[in-house]
Amino acid sequence: MEEKEQKKGKNKYSIIIPTYNERLNIALVVYLIFKHLRDVDFEIIVVDDGSPDGTQEVVKQLQQLYGEDRILLRPRPRKLGLGTAYVHGLKHASGNFVVIMDADLSHHPKYLPSFIKKQLETGASIVTGTRYVKGGGVHGWNLMRKLTSRGANVLAQTFLWPGVSDLTGSFRLYKKSVLEDVISSVVSKGYVFQMEMIVRASREGYHIEEVPITFVDRVFGSSKLGGSEIVEYLKGLAYLLVTT
């Protein structure tokens, strides 16, 4: 136990949070991260894609409260895609581990200690949150959205055999060196990015562990998932089937 605490003390976690119109959520997410990671060395990197709702102004206020060394604002001029947001944030990460998570409270920061604990216990290269094992789940979705998400994962499981139960989730902890390696070969830029990342990591033989999480539908703001993303997912599935 003491050895694990020493290992934990030497690690630094860079938490990358892409944002677009998350003014109502970002302050609470940041507060909860600080609440649940009291004894952990971390930084939060907010990659904002030119939000017109004042998200960046809220982040600047948070910097005054918590310090610019703990909260880094690394904006981009416009919406450029989820995958490239992580690439952009990674360039500014000083930690040896990187967490990627959403800003809309669908990924509760209370799970972060479980991710860190799992990595320390197993030495995993990637720890991914999953909705589809015992202890995991989804809250706030209607039946159609649950069926769509489940169907997307079943399709991917059937054709790609990735070795994880939740491919489309986007709450993950990576060793920074592993993330840099895998991300360099990924071509997807939207929601398919998460699926391609985990499939390629699995193909390259990286050690992946899972932690059950409950995904909660966003409280404030509107969902960015629509018909175009579903089409994009199906195209991405076909691409990965051919290339991996």
C-alpha positions in Angstrom: 0.0 0.0 0.0 2.8 2.4 0.9 4.6 1.6 -2.3 1.4 2.4 -4.3 1.1 5.7 -2.5 4.7 6.5 -3.4 4.1 5.7 -7.1 0.9 7.8 -7.0 2.9 10.7 -5.6 5.4 10.6 -8.5 2.7 10.8 -11.1 1.0 13.8 -12.6 -2.3 13.7 -14.4 -3.2 16.0 -17.2 -7.0 16.2 -17.6 -8.0 17.3 -21.1 -11.6 18.7 -21.4 -12.8 19.8 -24.8 -15.6 22.4 -24.6 -18.1 24.1 -26.8 -20.8 26.2 -25.1 -20.2 24.7 -21.7 -20.5 27.9 -19.6 -23.1 26.3 -17.3 -21.1 23.1 -16.7 -17.4 23.9 -16.7 -17.2 25.5 -13.2 -19.0 22.6 -11.5 -16.8 20.0 -13.4 -13.6 21.8 -12.2 -14.9 22.0 -8.6 -15.7 18.3 -8.6 -12.3 17.4 -10.0 -10.6 19.3 -7.2 -12.9 17.8 -4.6 -12.2 14.2 -5.7 -8.5 14.5 -6.4 -7.3 16.2 -3.2 -4.1 14.2 -2.9 -3.2 14.0 -6.6 -0.9 16.1 -8.7 -3.0 17.2 -11.7 -3.6 20.0 -14.2 -6.8 20.7 -16.1 -6.4 21.6 -19.8 -9.6 23.2 -21.3 -9.6 23.1 -25.1 -12.4 25.5 -26.1 -13.5 25.7 -29.7 -14.5 29.4 -29.8 -17.6 29.0 -27.7 -19.9 32.1 -28.2 -21.6 31.6 -24.8 -18.8 32.9 -22.6 -17.2 29.5 -21.7 -13.7 31.0 -22.0 -14.6 33.9 -19.6 -15.7 31.4 -17.0 -12.5 29.4 -17.4 -10.4 32.6 -16.9 -12.3 33.3 -13.6 -11.5 29.7 -12.6 -7.9 30.4 -13.3 -7.9 33.3 -10.9 -9.4 31.0 -8.3 -7.3 27.9 -8.7 -4.2 29.2 -10.5 -3.1 29.3 -14.1 -0.7 26.4 -13.3 -3.6 24.2 -12.4 -6.1 25.3 -15.1 -4.8 25.8 -18.6 -7.0 27.5 -21.2 -5.8 26.5 -24.7 -8.6 27.7 -27.0 -9.0 27.2 -30.8 -10.8 29.7 -33.1 -13.7 27.5 -34.1 -15.1 23.9 -33.9 -12.4 21.6 -35.4 -13.5 18.2 -34.2 -13.3 16.2 -31.0 -10.2 14.1 -32.0 -8.1 17.2 -32.9 -9.1 18.8 -29.6 -7.4 16.0 -27.7 -4.3 16.3 -30.0 -4.2 20.0 -29.3 -4.6 19.5 -25.5 -1.9 16.8 -25.5 0.6 19.2 -26.9 0.3 21.2 -23.6 0.1 18.3 -21.2 3.0 18.1 -18.7 1.8 15.0 -16.8 2.9 11.4 -17.5 -0.7 10.4 -17.5 -3.6 11.9 -19.5 -7.3 11.8 -18.7 -9.9 12.6 -21.4 -13.4 13.4 -20.3 -16.4 15.5 -21.3 -17.3 18.8 -19.8 -21.1 18.3 -19.6 -21.2 16.3 -16.3 -21.9 13.0 -18.1 -18.5 11.9 -16.8 -18.6 12.4 -13.1 -15.2 13.2 -11.6 -16.0 10.9 -8.6 -14.8 8.0 -10.8 -11.3 9.5 -11.3 -9.8 7.9 -8.1 -11.1 4.5 -9.3 -9.3 5.0 -12.7 -6.1 6.0 -10.9 -6.3 3.1 -8.4 -7.0 0.6 -11.2 -3.9 1.8 -13.2 -1.7 1.6 -10.1 -2.9 -1.9 -9.2 -2.6 -3.3 -12.8 0.1 -1.2 -14.5 -2.4 -0.7 -17.4 -1.6 1.5 -20.3 -5.2 2.5 -20.6 -8.1 2.5 -18.2 -11.5 3.1 -19.8 -14.9 3.8 -18.2 -17.6 1.4 -19.3 -21.4 1.5 -19.1 -21.8 -2.2 -20.1 -20.4 -4.2 -17.2 -21.8 -4.9 -13.7 -21.9 -1.6 -11.8 -22.1 0.5 -14.9 -25.0 2.1 -16.6 -26.8 5.0 -18.2 -29.1 7.6 -16.6 -31.3 10.0 -18.3 -31.5 8.5 -21.8 -34.7 7.4 -23.5 -35.1 3.9 -24.8 -34.3 4.8 -28.4 -30.9 6.4 -27.4 -30.1 3.4 -25.2 -30.8 1.0 -28.0 -28.8 3.1 -30.5 -25.8 3.2 -28.2 -26.0 -0.5 -27.3 -26.5 -1.4 -30.9 -23.4 0.6 -31.9 -21.3 -1.3 -29.4 -22.7 -4.7 -30.4 -21.9 -3.9 -34.0 -18.4 -2.9 -33.2 -17.9 -5.9 -30.9 -19.1 -8.3 -33.6 -16.9 -6.9 -36.4 -13.8 -5.6 -34.6 -13.3 -7.8 -31.5 -11.6 -5.0 -29.6 -11.3 -6.7 -26.2 -13.3 -4.0 -24.3 -17.0 -3.7 -23.6 -17.6 0.0 -24.3 -15.9 1.3 -27.5 -17.8 4.6 -27.9 -17.2 5.9 -24.4 -14.9 8.9 -24.0 -13.9 8.8 -20.3 -10.4 7.3 -20.2 -7.0 7.4 -18.5 -3.9 6.9 -20.7 -0.2 6.7 -20.1 0.9 9.8 -22.0 3.5 7.9 -24.0 0.8 5.4 -25.1 -1.7 8.1 -26.0 1.0 9.9 -28.1 1.8 6.6 -29.9 -1.8 5.6 -30.6 -3.1 9.0 -31.5 -0.4 9.4 -34.2 -2.1 6.6 -36.3 -5.7 7.7 -35.8 -7.4 9.5 -38.7 -10.9 9.9 -37.4 -11.8 13.4 -36.1 -15.3 13.2 -34.7 -17.1 10.8 -32.4 -15.5 7.8 -34.2 -12.2 9.0 -32.8 -12.8 7.3 -29.4 -13.6 4.0 -31.1 -10.6 4.1 -33.4 -8.3 4.9 -30.4 -9.3 1.9 -28.4 -9.4 -0.5 -31.3 -5.9 0.5 -32.5 -4.5 0.4 -28.9 -5.9 -3.2 -28.6 -4.4 -4.2 -31.9 -1.0 -2.9 -30.8 -1.2 -5.0 -27.7 -1.5 -2.3 -25.0 -2.8 -3.4 -21.6 -6.4 -2.1 -21.2 -8.4 -2.2 -18.0 -12.1 -1.2 -17.5 -13.8 0.6 -14.6 -17.7 0.6 -14.4 -19.2 4.1 -14.6 -22.7 5.5 -14.8 -23.1 7.8 -17.7 -25.5 10.7 -16.9 -27.1 12.6 -19.7 -26.2 16.3 -19.7 -28.0 18.5 -17.3 -27.4 21.9 -18.9 -27.1 22.6 -22.7 -28.0 20.5 -25.6 -26.5 17.2 -26.8 -24.2 17.4 -29.8 -25.0 13.9 -31.0 -27.3 13.8 -34.1 -28.0 11.9 -37.3 -24.8 13.1 -38.9 -22.8 11.5 -36.1 -24.6 8.2 -36.5 -23.7 8.2 -40.2 -20.1 9.1 -39.3 -20.0 6.2 -36.8 -21.1 3.7 -39.5 -18.5 5.0 -41.9 -15.9 4.7 -39.2 -16.9 1.2 -38.4 -16.5 0.2 -42.0 -13.1 2.0 -42.2 -11.8 0.2 -39.1 -13.1 -3.2 -40.4 -10.9 -2.7 -43.5 -7.8 -1.2 -41.9 -7.3 -3.0 -38.5 
